[in-house]
Amino acid sequence: MNRLNRLFRIFAVFVLFTGCNNAFAESDVTVGQLTCEYLANPMGIDVTNPRLSWILESSQRGQRQTAYQVLVASSEDNLKHNKSDLWDSGKVTSEQSIHIVYAGKPLKSRQRCWWKVSVWDKDGSQTAFSEPGFWEMGLLEKSDWRAKWLSISGESNSQEAQPSPFFRREFAAANGIKKARAYISGLGYYELYLNGQRVGDHVLDPAFTRYDKRVLYAMYDVTNRLKEGKNAVGIVLGNGWYFRHNVEEWDFHKSPWRARPTFICQIEIEFVDGSTDIIASDAAWKVSTGPIIFDSIRNGEIYDARLEMPGWNAADYNDSGWKEAQVVDGPKGKLCAQMLPPIKVVKEIAPVNLTEPKPGVFVFDMGQNFAGWAQLKVSGPAGAKVTLKYGDVIDANGTIDQKRYSQLTRQGFFQTDMYTLKGEGTEIWEPRFTYYGFQYVEVTGFPGKPVLDNLRGKVIHTSFESAGRFECSNGLLNKIQQATLWSYISNFQGYPTDCPHREKNGWTGDAQLACEMGLYNFDSASAYTKWMNDFKDEQRENGMLPGIVPTGGWGYDITWMKGPQWRSGFGPAWDSAYVLIPWYMYQYCGDTRILAEHYNGMKRYVDFLTDKSPDGICWLGLGDWCPATEQTDKKVTSTGFYYGDAIIVSKVARLLGKDEEARKYADLAEKIKQAFNSQFFDANTSRYAQGTQTANSCALYYGLVDTGSRQKVLENLIANIERHNGHLDAGILGVKYLLNSLTEAGRADVVYRMASQTTYPSWGHWISRGATTLWESWDGRDSRNHIMFGPISEWFYKALAGISAVPEYPGFKQIFIHPQPVGDLVWAKAEHKSPYGLVKSGWRKEAGKLILEVVIPPNTTGIVYVPTGNADTVTEGGVAADKAEGVKPLRTEPGTAVFNVGSGKYKFESSI
Ligand code: BGC
């Protein structure tokens, strides 16, 4: 041991014995995983009072934060020396470790803020400061934008598709570049190049918004991409949603904001001598067309490699044949920072099979249904044309069946790429401005016979990280879980969609149903934050919402719904996404800002429903969509949503301190409840409406059933399921109700039986038919990649592993661990990365015992329900549970002993 080490040890022992409360006394807690507005070290944010969060780690039980101190500095060096020139929160006595609102000096455009945090633990000992994190402000003022919107032509409203424009500009940079940033937005989509190289790995950027209200821009650190002397910047644009040139069902081709592709770009350079330079898009840029001769988000891409322009995005390219770029007005929307993870290629998939159903027609099977595209590797003569047709259904001839999806895209081909070879050795190509939903790729025109190696699948989605894992002893359920994850990511491309092929629409009902499972499985909070802003942009003055968000104007006033009272969109099961998703974000992420931000919109929506439902019964909407056999009166589910929304708005009002409004919406909810029961409840039969699974479970799910009738309604529901031989018989709304209401009522066993079926209608039936994603309808006739039956995955977490947030302690500040060892399950386990850290719950049955292992992250507490036949037999860590450290018995319930625990790892054992 060297001297220094020895001295340190002596010091450490001294600190331990004196119980010294000084900085960095013996807390075993470490602080890390810093995030700002849900993002790790975000570049380019425009929230001027961003929220900071961190996670504690500790091996001790019961560890928690009692106070914190945040330091924010304008440079890394200042922060290192604790010179917090932007903000020093001081020691704040608080357990709050998520969403701490920055309250320092006003933040300016371009400012890089470095921050770190230290906390005081349960014993009042201060931890070491975390590693530094940062966030960087984007451009906050309109006047920060010196750049102009550019396009290839001033004539913006042509219906005709045009080849993609390529823009370039050369510029000189002086010596001593200290830092450089590029701010860019390009609609529909852009790719940015500097000195011949692509900048960043975003694809299909920026995320889709309502472009006349809001346009997102990205920011890149390009310091290392510039050089002293000559530089060149190049930009390619795709049409995306911005310039829908083909006629289609949802009228995007008629959007009021529709225009020819355009971009705005500003490269800002700071030099070591303090001087700055800005290279902004202006009339000095040049433009040409190139090899992308057609691109369309719904149709596909046509590329002629013979038209490539090698070196177009590097210096010294001869652009004498290029035209001057045109300055245009650009979209009307406000430029806002893109504060969600970009869409990226997140994975590459190799095909598993290749067939030749007809001479010269080759079908690659990727072995997985997903969203993205294929990369083609080919060699052959110049001018040879290879066509790639994408789909997820194979017809009787072994070729791709696109018919079920293509009809609503009324013009042109569908999900198809065409690549013309330049004839120079091995050519590798993939499309850039479109994506597809597919498992199979049909290749024609290929020179010679392809092999598996000629194609790769590129999987794309909004690149949020995984936030959960579930597995159990039932292999079928594990397959269902995987299929659900694939459908969720396939259907999140900057906004949640219904399916990646037929529509690519932000159908709101599908997304609200999938939100809870999404938040269990993925770190998707920032993406939902963005999507709620889209709702704000789309909501009409009278509260009305469209069925799809974003929209080009379609989906509000749907006239095909018979008579004037139906002319109100898709109804509350869809529109309530605007009430439910902020509420889920509060429950799962502890987010109160999103509630405050959207409270008025949520309220306006409920008022809209009230206006349409004077007697408390809501007539609007589609009702339980894609049911198996039983149809449920749509008034039942729509009124259920109306009631649920009124309750949420009342609770949000209470949280925001608006007590009078809280009472008003609670009274409204009561009125709806009475109307619902008098209209739908039959006291003689204890059934709602026609007694379908959906109707009865809807009433139970929303807590609309009077206490005295609850048991009978439940029995009726279960009897119906029995009549269906243990199968569900419901659509997308009924499924969510069934899973949750039966579990709530202690009958997770009934759900387990439904979930493990392999015959129609069930998830297992899809799997038995080869599904690797969830389908749109139980019979498989429609889309093969829809997420709206996804709540099954939420149930795996909530019920089988038993992890859920306690409503009164949002964000998993307190955690329920309430596992359900049902049916023939032998084990199940899940973990979820909550805002406070990793929560785990895993149980297994072993020799007449049940072993339950639990992890409750520091700064949270848990309520653990240990399944047991005899509460007295429960042990934790080998000792009687009531004697174990950090474990307090709360009560026993039939079959369960309930304990309160502090944070830490626990191993309970009980006889069953
Ligand atoms: C979509 C659904 C959507 C529904 C509502 C369908 O075409 O694919 O997922 O919710 O329309 O009408």
Residues whose N, C-alpha, C, O or C-beta is under 5 A from the ligand:
A	BS01	BGC	D498 W507 G509 D510
